[in-house]
């Protein structure tokens, strides 16, 4: 599964509401050419973490829309974009998705 994302940027955002994550990821996917890699429940109980992949410009655009969409309905716990994940980072990401 990780091979299909090789060379792609990754955007990750975490919200305190799983429902808001789906609203935000829907807006992100409609705003730019990104693939949703995964949604995971987070340590906050009701929240979740979303990982999306694509070109750096698409991931940045999608992230901007996701955060703007989420802010009125949930707390944004964290968010980041990694332009070119290292092999070690890819391995770590793949491990969290398969658990």
Secondary structure, 3 states (H helix, E strand, C coil): CHHHHCCCEEEEEEECCHHHHHHHHHHHHHHCCCEEEEEEECCCCCCEEEEEEECHHHHHHHHHHHHHHHHCCCCEEEEEEECCCCHHHHHHHHHHHHC
